[in-house]
Amino acid sequence: VNDIFIFNEIIGHLGLLELPFKGRSYTWSNMQDSPLLEQLDWFFTSTNWISVYPFTEALP
C-alpha cells in the first residue's frame, strides 16, 4: 500500500475538503530556464468550517 493511497483514505474518512488555492497554479519551481513547476502545498478543512466561513481560500 503506498503512502498517497493511505493519505487519500484518511482525507476521505475524515470528510475533509480541499480549500481552493488562489493566485497561481504552482507553489514551487526549480527556477531553471525551463522550470519544473509543482504544487507542493495543499490545504484542507472540514465541512463545518466551510459552513461558517464559506469564502475561505488559501493564498500563496
PDB file with SEQRES, HELIX, SHEET and CRYST1 records, atoms N, CA, C and O in Angstrom:
SEQRES   1 A   60  VAL ASN ASP ILE PHE ILE PHE ASN GLU ILE ILE GLY HIS          
SEQRES   2 A   60  LEU GLY LEU LEU GLU LEU PRO PHE LYS GLY ARG SER TYR          
SEQRES   3 A   60  THR TRP SER ASN MET GLN ASP SER PRO LEU LEU GLU GLN          
SEQRES   4 A   60  LEU ASP TRP PHE PHE THR SER THR ASN TRP ILE SER VAL          
SEQRES   5 A   60  TYR PRO PHE THR GLU ALA LEU PRO                              
HELIX    1 AA1 ASP A    3  LEU A   14  1                                  12    
HELIX    2 AA2 THR A   47  VAL A   52  1                                   6    
SHEET    1 AA1 2 TRP A  28  SER A  29  0                                        
SHEET    2 AA1 2 LEU A  37  GLU A  38 -1                                        
CRYST1    1.000    1.000    1.000  90.00  90.00  90.00 P 1           1          
ATOM      1  N   VAL A   1       0.862  -1.178   0.000  1.00  0.00           N  
ATOM      2  CA  VAL A   1       0.000   0.000   0.000  1.00  0.00           C  
ATOM      3  C   VAL A   1       0.902   1.233   0.000  1.00  0.00           C  
ATOM      4  O   VAL A   1       1.813   1.346   0.820  1.00  0.00           O  
ATOM      5  N   ASN A   2       0.638   2.158  -0.931  1.00  0.00           N  
ATOM      6  CA  ASN A   2       1.506   3.340  -0.974  1.00  0.00           C  
ATOM      7  C   ASN A   2       0.978   4.455  -0.076  1.00  0.00           C  
ATOM      8  O   ASN A   2      -0.195   4.478   0.297  1.00  0.00           O  
ATOM      9  N   ASP A   3       1.876   5.375   0.257  1.00  0.00           N  
ATOM     10  CA  ASP A   3       1.561   6.443   1.208  1.00  0.00           C  
ATOM     11  C   ASP A   3       0.468   7.385   0.694  1.00  0.00           C  
ATOM     12  O   ASP A   3      -0.347   7.871   1.478  1.00  0.00           O  
ATOM     13  N   ILE A   4       0.446   7.645  -0.620  1.00  0.00           N  
ATOM     14  CA  ILE A   4      -0.575   8.542  -1.179  1.00  0.00           C  
ATOM     15  C   ILE A   4      -1.960   7.925  -1.015  1.00  0.00           C  
ATOM     16  O   ILE A   4      -2.918   8.632  -0.703  1.00  0.00           O  
ATOM     17  N   PHE A   5      -2.073   6.638  -1.219  1.00  0.00           N  
ATOM     18  CA  PHE A   5      -3.351   5.949  -1.044  1.00  0.00           C  
ATOM     19  C   PHE A   5      -3.827   6.087   0.407  1.00  0.00           C  
ATOM     20  O   PHE A   5      -4.993   6.392   0.656  1.00  0.00           O  
ATOM     21  N   ILE A   6      -2.924   5.860   1.353  1.00  0.00           N  
ATOM     22  CA  ILE A   6      -3.276   5.974   2.773  1.00  0.00           C  
ATOM     23  C   ILE A   6      -3.689   7.406   3.098  1.00  0.00           C  
ATOM     24  O   ILE A   6      -4.684   7.631   3.787  1.00  0.00           O  
ATOM     25  N   PHE A   7      -2.918   8.371   2.599  1.00  0.00           N  
ATOM     26  CA  PHE A   7      -3.240   9.783   2.817  1.00  0.00           C  
ATOM     27  C   PHE A   7      -4.636  10.103   2.293  1.00  0.00           C  
ATOM     28  O   PHE A   7      -5.434  10.716   3.001  1.00  0.00           O  
ATOM     29  N   ASN A   8      -4.938   9.697   1.069  1.00  0.00           N  
ATOM     30  CA  ASN A   8      -6.255   9.954   0.482  1.00  0.00           C  
ATOM     31  C   ASN A   8      -7.375   9.261   1.253  1.00  0.00           C  
ATOM     32  O   ASN A   8      -8.464   9.816   1.397  1.00  0.00           O  
ATOM     33  N   GLU A   9      -7.117   8.069   1.744  1.00  0.00           N  
ATOM     34  CA  GLU A   9      -8.106   7.352   2.556  1.00  0.00           C  
ATOM     35  C   GLU A   9      -8.404   8.115   3.852  1.00  0.00           C  
ATOM     36  O   GLU A   9      -9.560   8.210   4.263  1.00  0.00           O  
ATOM     37  N   ILE A  10      -7.378   8.652   4.486  1.00  0.00           N  
ATOM     38  CA  ILE A  10      -7.564   9.417   5.721  1.00  0.00           C  
ATOM     39  C   ILE A  10      -8.356  10.684   5.445  1.00  0.00           C  
ATOM     40  O   ILE A  10      -9.274  11.016   6.196  1.00  0.00           O  
ATOM     41  N   ILE A  11      -8.011  11.400   4.373  1.00  0.00           N  
ATOM     42  CA  ILE A  11      -8.734  12.620   3.993  1.00  0.00           C  
ATOM     43  C   ILE A  11     -10.219  12.298   3.786  1.00  0.00           C  
ATOM     44  O   ILE A  11     -11.093  13.011   4.278  1.00  0.00           O  
ATOM     45  N   GLY A  12     -10.487  11.223   3.057  1.00  0.00           N  
ATOM     46  CA  GLY A  12     -11.869  10.820   2.817  1.00  0.00           C  
ATOM     47  C   GLY A  12     -12.584  10.388   4.086  1.00  0.00           C  
ATOM     48  O   GLY A  12     -13.739  10.755   4.305  1.00  0.00           O  
ATOM     49  N   HIS A  13     -11.921   9.625   4.908  1.00  0.00           N  
ATOM     50  CA  HIS A  13     -12.509   9.138   6.170  1.00  0.00           C  
ATOM     51  C   HIS A  13     -12.878  10.307   7.091  1.00  0.00           C  
ATOM     52  O   HIS A  13     -13.922  10.278   7.743  1.00  0.00           O  
ATOM     53  N   LEU A  14     -12.028  11.325   7.141  1.00  0.00           N  
ATOM     54  CA  LEU A  14     -12.292  12.489   7.993  1.00  0.00           C  
ATOM     55  C   LEU A  14     -13.283  13.466   7.359  1.00  0.00           C  
ATOM     56  O   LEU A  14     -13.743  14.401   8.015  1.00  0.00           O  
ATOM     57  N   GLY A  15     -13.608  13.251   6.095  1.00  0.00           N  
ATOM     58  CA  GLY A  15     -14.550  14.133   5.415  1.00  0.00           C  
ATOM     59  C   GLY A  15     -13.980  15.520   5.154  1.00  0.00           C  
ATOM     60  O   GLY A  15     -14.721  16.502   5.115  1.00  0.00           O  
ATOM     61  N   LEU A  16     -12.664  15.604   4.975  1.00  0.00           N  
ATOM     62  CA  LEU A  16     -12.041  16.904   4.742  1.00  0.00           C  
ATOM     63  C   LEU A  16     -12.218  17.346   3.300  1.00  0.00           C  
ATOM     64  O   LEU A  16     -12.314  16.530   2.383  1.00  0.00           O  
ATOM     65  N   LEU A  17     -12.258  18.658   3.125  1.00  0.00           N  
ATOM     66  CA  LEU A  17     -12.384  19.253   1.795  1.00  0.00           C  
ATOM     67  C   LEU A  17     -11.144  20.070   1.505  1.00  0.00           C  
ATOM     68  O   LEU A  17     -10.588  20.711   2.396  1.00  0.00           O  
ATOM     69  N   GLU A  18     -10.712  20.046   0.256  1.00  0.00           N  
ATOM     70  CA  GLU A  18      -9.560  20.842  -0.140  1.00  0.00           C  
ATOM     71  C   GLU A  18      -9.989  22.285  -0.344  1.00  0.00           C  
ATOM     72  O   GLU A  18     -10.982  22.550  -1.023  1.00  0.00           O  
ATOM     73  N   LEU A  19      -9.246  23.220   0.241  1.00  0.00           N  
ATOM     74  CA  LEU A  19      -9.525  24.634   0.041  1.00  0.00           C  
ATOM     75  C   LEU A  19      -8.986  25.064  -1.318  1.00  0.00           C  
ATOM     76  O   LEU A  19      -7.925  24.606  -1.741  1.00  0.00           O  
ATOM     77  N   PRO A  20      -9.708  25.934  -1.994  1.00  0.00           N  
ATOM     78  CA  PRO A  20      -9.192  26.428  -3.273  1.00  0.00           C  
ATOM     79  C   PRO A  20      -7.913  27.232  -3.056  1.00  0.00           C  
ATOM     80  O   PRO A  20      -7.796  27.978  -2.084  1.00  0.00           O  
ATOM     81  N   PHE A  21      -6.967  27.074  -3.960  1.00  0.00           N  
ATOM     82  CA  PHE A  21      -5.698  27.788  -3.897  1.00  0.00           C  
ATOM     83  C   PHE A  21      -5.765  28.915  -4.921  1.00  0.00           C  
ATOM     84  O   PHE A  21      -5.806  28.654  -6.123  1.00  0.00           O  
ATOM     85  N   LYS A  22      -5.777  30.138  -4.472  1.00  0.00           N  
ATOM     86  CA  LYS A  22      -5.948  31.294  -5.352  1.00  0.00           C  
ATOM     87  C   LYS A  22      -4.611  31.976  -5.636  1.00  0.00           C  
ATOM     88  O   LYS A  22      -3.721  31.995  -4.786  1.00  0.00           O  
ATOM     89  N   GLY A  23      -4.483  32.528  -6.824  1.00  0.00           N  
ATOM     90  CA  GLY A  23      -3.322  33.341  -7.137  1.00  0.00           C  
ATOM     91  C   GLY A  23      -2.375  32.723  -8.145  1.00  0.00           C  
ATOM     92  O   GLY A  23      -1.850  33.428  -9.007  1.00  0.00           O  
ATOM     93  N   ARG A  24      -2.147  31.428  -8.056  1.00  0.00           N  
ATOM     94  CA  ARG A  24      -1.286  30.740  -9.022  1.00  0.00           C  
ATOM     95  C   ARG A  24      -1.501  29.240  -8.920  1.00  0.00           C  
ATOM     96  O   ARG A  24      -2.003  28.736  -7.916  1.00  0.00           O  
ATOM     97  N   SER A  25      -1.115  28.544  -9.966  1.00  0.00           N  
ATOM     98  CA  SER A  25      -1.343  27.097 -10.018  1.00  0.00           C  
ATOM     99  C   SER A  25      -0.252  26.294  -9.332  1.00  0.00           C  
ATOM    100  O   SER A  25      -0.491  25.157  -8.923  1.00  0.00           O  
ATOM    101  N   TYR A  26       0.950  26.865  -9.196  1.00  0.00           N  
ATOM    102  CA  TYR A  26       2.080  26.124  -8.665  1.00  0.00           C  
ATOM    103  C   TYR A  26       2.662  26.839  -7.452  1.00  0.00           C  
ATOM    104  O   TYR A  26       2.623  28.067  -7.366  1.00  0.00           O  
ATOM    105  N   THR A  27       3.199  26.070  -6.524  1.00  0.00           N  
ATOM    106  CA  THR A  27       3.762  26.658  -5.309  1.00  0.00           C  
ATOM    107  C   THR A  27       5.266  26.463  -5.210  1.00  0.00           C  
ATOM    108  O   THR A  27       5.887  26.937  -4.259  1.00  0.00           O  
ATOM    109  N   TRP A  28       5.864  25.770  -6.178  1.00  0.00           N  
ATOM    110  CA  TRP A  28       7.293  25.538  -6.156  1.00  0.00           C  
ATOM    111  C   TRP A  28       7.833  25.517  -7.578  1.00  0.00           C  
ATOM    112  O   TRP A  28       7.164  25.034  -8.492  1.00  0.00           O  
ATOM    113  N   SER A  29       9.038  26.038  -7.765  1.00  0.00           N  
ATOM    114  CA  SER A  29       9.737  25.988  -9.042  1.00  0.00           C  
ATOM    115  C   SER A  29      11.207  25.741  -8.783  1.00  0.00           C  
ATOM    116  O   SER A  29      11.748  26.185  -7.770  1.00  0.00           O  
ATOM    117  N   ASN A  30      11.864  25.025  -9.706  1.00  0.00           N  
ATOM    118  CA  ASN A  30      13.301  24.822  -9.564  1.00  0.00           C  
ATOM    119  C   ASN A  30      14.095  26.005 -10.130  1.00  0.00           C  
ATOM    120  O   ASN A  30      15.326  25.979 -10.131  1.00  0.00           O  
ATOM    121  N   MET A  31      13.396  27.044 -10.612  1.00  0.00           N  
ATOM    122  CA  MET A  31      13.990  28.304 -11.053  1.00  0.00           C  
ATOM    123  C   MET A  31      14.983  28.133 -12.211  1.00  0.00           C  
ATOM    124  O   MET A  31      15.939  28.901 -12.323  1.00  0.00           O  
ATOM    125  N   GLN A  32      14.767  27.149 -13.057  1.00  0.00           N  
ATOM    126  CA  GLN A  32      15.625  26.933 -14.228  1.00  0.00           C  
ATOM    127  C   GLN A  32      15.037  27.665 -15.437  1.00  0.00           C  
ATOM    128  O   GLN A  32      13.913  28.163 -15.373  1.00  0.00           O  
ATOM    129  N   ASP A  33      15.801  27.733 -16.548  1.00  0.00           N  
ATOM    130  CA  ASP A  33      15.312  28.373 -17.771  1.00  0.00           C  
ATOM    131  C   ASP A  33      14.041  27.694 -18.271  1.00  0.00           C  
ATOM    132  O   ASP A  33      13.112  28.356 -18.732  1.00  0.00           O  
ATOM    133  N   SER A  34      14.013  26.392 -18.175  1.00  0.00           N  
ATOM    134  CA  SER A  34      12.811  25.619 -18.489  1.00  0.00           C  
ATOM    135  C   SER A  34      12.343  25.020 -17.164  1.00  0.00           C  
ATOM    136  O   SER A  34      12.693  23.883 -16.845  1.00  0.00           O  
ATOM    137  N   PRO A  35      11.555  25.772 -16.388  1.00  0.00           N  
ATOM    138  CA  PRO A  35      11.307  25.382 -14.992  1.00  0.00           C  
ATOM    139  C   PRO A  35      10.428  24.150 -14.825  1.00  0.00           C  
ATOM    140  O   PRO A  35       9.538  23.864 -15.626  1.00  0.00           O  
ATOM    141  N   LEU A  36      10.719  23.448 -13.762  1.00  0.00           N  
ATOM    142  CA  LEU A  36       9.863  22.383 -13.269  1.00  0.00           C  
ATOM    143  C   LEU A  36       8.931  23.038 -12.260  1.00  0.00           C  
ATOM    144  O   LEU A  36       9.398  23.632 -11.288  1.00  0.00           O  
ATOM    145  N   LEU A  37       7.636  22.943 -12.473  1.00  0.00           N  
ATOM    146  CA  LEU A  37       6.645  23.585 -11.608  1.00  0.00           C  
ATOM    147  C   LEU A  37       5.815  22.514 -10.922  1.00  0.00           C  
ATOM    148  O   LEU A  37       5.362  21.567 -11.565  1.00  0.00           O  
ATOM    149  N   GLU A  38       5.616  22.661  -9.632  1.00  0.00           N  
ATOM    150  CA  GLU A  38       4.843  21.685  -8.853  1.00  0.00           C  
ATOM    151  C   GLU A  38       3.945  22.391  -7.849  1.00  0.00           C  
ATOM    152  O   GLU A  38       4.247  23.496  -7.395  1.00  0.00           O  
ATOM    153  N   GLN A  39       2.845  21.744  -7.510  1.00  0.00           N  
ATOM    154  CA  GLN A  39       2.010  22.210  -6.402  1.00  0.00           C  
ATOM    155  C   GLN A  39       2.348  21.338  -5.203  1.00  0.00           C  
ATOM    156  O   GLN A  39       1.946  20.176  -5.133  1.00  0.00           O  
ATOM    157  N   LEU A  40       3.092  21.910  -4.261  1.00  0.00           N  
ATOM    158  CA  LEU A  40       3.520  21.161  -3.090  1.00  0.00           C  
ATOM    159  C   LEU A  40       2.646  21.419  -1.871  1.00  0.00           C  
ATOM    160  O   LEU A  40       2.621  20.613  -0.941  1.00  0.00           O  
ATOM    161  N   ASP A  41       1.940  22.520  -1.872  1.00  0.00           N  
ATOM    162  CA  ASP A  41       1.130  22.899  -0.714  1.00  0.00           C  
ATOM    163  C   ASP A  41      -0.333  22.551  -0.962  1.00  0.00           C  
ATOM    164  O   ASP A  41      -0.887  22.846  -2.021  1.00  0.00           O  
ATOM    165  N   TRP A  42      -0.938  21.924   0.023  1.00  0.00           N  
ATOM    166  CA  TRP A  42      -2.351  21.577  -0.034  1.00  0.00           C  
ATOM    167  C   TRP A  42      -2.983  22.031   1.271  1.00  0.00           C  
ATOM    168  O   TRP A  42      -2.353  21.962   2.326  1.00  0.00           O  
ATOM    169  N   PHE A  43      -4.219  22.494   1.204  1.00  0.00           N  
ATOM    170  CA  PHE A  43      -4.923  22.991   2.385  1.00  0.00           C  
ATOM    171  C   PHE A  43      -6.269  22.294   2.482  1.00  0.00           C  
ATOM    172  O   PHE A  43      -7.025  22.242   1.512  1.00  0.00           O  
ATOM    173  N   PHE A  44      -6.562  21.759   3.660  1.00  0.00           N  
ATOM    174  CA  PHE A  44      -7.805  21.028   3.879  1.00  0.00           C  
ATOM    175  C   PHE A  44      -8.542  21.615   5.071  1.00  0.00           C  
ATOM    176  O   PHE A  44      -7.933  22.188   5.974  1.00  0.00           O  
ATOM    177  N   THR A  45      -9.858  21.465   5.062  1.00  0.00           N  
ATOM    178  CA  THR A  45     -10.680  21.923   6.170  1.00  0.00           C  
ATOM    179  C   THR A  45     -11.905  21.023   6.278  1.00  0.00           C  
ATOM    180  O   THR A  45     -12.098  20.115   5.470  1.00  0.00           O  
ATOM    181  N   SER A  46     -12.713  21.286   7.271  1.00  0.00           N  
ATOM    182  CA  SER A  46     -13.921  20.478   7.487  1.00  0.00           C  
ATOM    183  C   SER A  46     -15.134  21.138   6.844  1.00  0.00           C  
ATOM    184  O   SER A  46     -15.110  22.322   6.506  1.00  0.00           O  
ATOM    185  N   THR A  47     -16.178  20.362   6.684  1.00  0.00           N  
ATOM    186  CA  THR A  47     -17.428  20.919   6.150  1.00  0.00           C  
ATOM    187  C   THR A  47     -18.014  21.933   7.131  1.00  0.00           C  
ATOM    188  O   THR A  47     -18.646  22.902   6.710  1.00  0.00           O  
ATOM    189  N   ASN A  48     -17.811  21.721   8.439  1.00  0.00           N  
ATOM    190  CA  ASN A  48     -18.292  22.685   9.434  1.00  0.00           C  
ATOM    191  C   ASN A  48     -17.629  24.048   9.232  1.00  0.00           C  
ATOM    192  O   ASN A  48     -18.299  25.080   9.284  1.00  0.00           O  
ATOM    193  N   TRP A  49     -16.319  24.051   9.001  1.00  0.00           N  
ATOM    194  CA  TRP A  49     -15.598  25.305   8.790  1.00  0.00           C  
ATOM    195  C   TRP A  49     -16.141  26.025   7.548  1.00  0.00           C  
ATOM    196  O   TRP A  49     -16.380  27.232   7.579  1.00  0.00           O  
ATOM    197  N   ILE A  50     -16.333  25.277   6.463  1.00  0.00           N  
ATOM    198  CA  ILE A  50     -16.844  25.861   5.216  1.00  0.00           C  
ATOM    199  C   ILE A  50     -18.252  26.422   5.428  1.00  0.00           C  
ATOM    200  O   ILE A  50     -18.611  27.439   4.834  1.00  0.00           O  
ATOM    201  N   SER A  51     -19.040  25.771   6.260  1.00  0.00           N  
ATOM    202  CA  SER A  51     -20.391  26.269   6.548  1.00  0.00           C  
ATOM    203  C   SER A  51     -20.351  27.624   7.252  1.00  0.00           C  
ATOM    204  O   SER A  51     -21.163  28.504   6.966  1.00  0.00           O  
ATOM    205  N   VAL A  52     -19.407  27.784   8.168  1.00  0.00           N  
ATOM    206  CA  VAL A  52     -19.290  29.031   8.925  1.00  0.00           C  
ATOM    207  C   VAL A  52     -18.542  30.095   8.125  1.00  0.00           C  
ATOM    208  O   VAL A  52     -18.888  31.275   8.179  1.00  0.00           O  
ATOM    209  N   TYR A  53     -17.518  29.677   7.385  1.00  0.00           N  
ATOM    210  CA  TYR A  53     -16.666  30.597   6.619  1.00  0.00           C  
ATOM    211  C   TYR A  53     -16.633  30.158   5.154  1.00  0.00           C  
ATOM    212  O   TYR A  53     -15.625  29.617   4.699  1.00  0.00           O  
ATOM    213  N   PRO A  54     -17.716  30.383   4.413  1.00  0.00           N  
ATOM    214  CA  PRO A  54     -17.838  29.838   3.056  1.00  0.00           C  
ATOM    215  C   PRO A  54     -16.858  30.433   2.036  1.00  0.00           C  
ATOM    216  O   PRO A  54     -16.659  29.839   0.976  1.00  0.00           O  
ATOM    217  N   PHE A  55     -16.252  31.567   2.318  1.00  0.00           N  
ATOM    218  CA  PHE A  55     -15.348  32.190   1.353  1.00  0.00           C  
ATOM    219  C   PHE A  55     -13.878  31.978   1.701  1.00  0.00           C  
ATOM    220  O   PHE A  55     -13.012  32.706   1.217  1.00  0.00           O  
ATOM    221  N   THR A  56     -13.597  30.987   2.536  1.00  0.00           N  
ATOM    222  CA  THR A  56     -12.223  30.681   2.915  1.00  0.00           C  
ATOM    223  C   THR A  56     -11.442  30.199   1.690  1.00  0.00           C  
ATOM    224  O   THR A  56     -11.931  29.377   0.915  1.00  0.00           O  
ATOM    225  N   GLU A  57     -10.226  30.721   1.527  1.00  0.00           N  
ATOM    226  CA  GLU A  57      -9.351  30.291   0.454  1.00  0.00           C  
ATOM    227  C   GLU A  57      -7.909  30.377   0.919  1.00  0.00           C  
ATOM    228  O   GLU A  57      -7.600  31.087   1.876  1.00  0.00           O  
ATOM    229  N   ALA A  58      -7.032  29.657   0.246  1.00  0.00           N  
ATOM    230  CA  ALA A  58      -5.602  29.690   0.550  1.00  0.00           C  
ATOM    231  C   ALA A  58      -4.920  30.597  -0.462  1.00  0.00           C  
ATOM    232  O   ALA A  58      -5.167  30.513  -1.665  1.00  0.00           O  
ATOM    233  N   LEU A  59      -4.056  31.465   0.053  1.00  0.00           N  
ATOM    234  CA  LEU A  59      -3.317  32.393  -0.800  1.00  0.00           C  
ATOM    235  C   LEU A  59      -1.823  32.087  -0.733  1.00  0.00           C  
ATOM    236  O   LEU A  59      -1.318  31.708   0.324  1.00  0.00           O  
ATOM    237  N   PRO A  60      -1.108  32.248  -1.856  1.00  0.00           N  
ATOM    238  CA  PRO A  60       0.350  31.994  -1.839  1.00  0.00           C  
ATOM    239  C   PRO A  60       1.090  33.063  -1.054  1.00  0.00           C  
ATOM    240  O   PRO A  60       2.314  33.008  -0.938  1.00  0.00           O  
TER     241      PRO A  60                                                      
END                                                                             
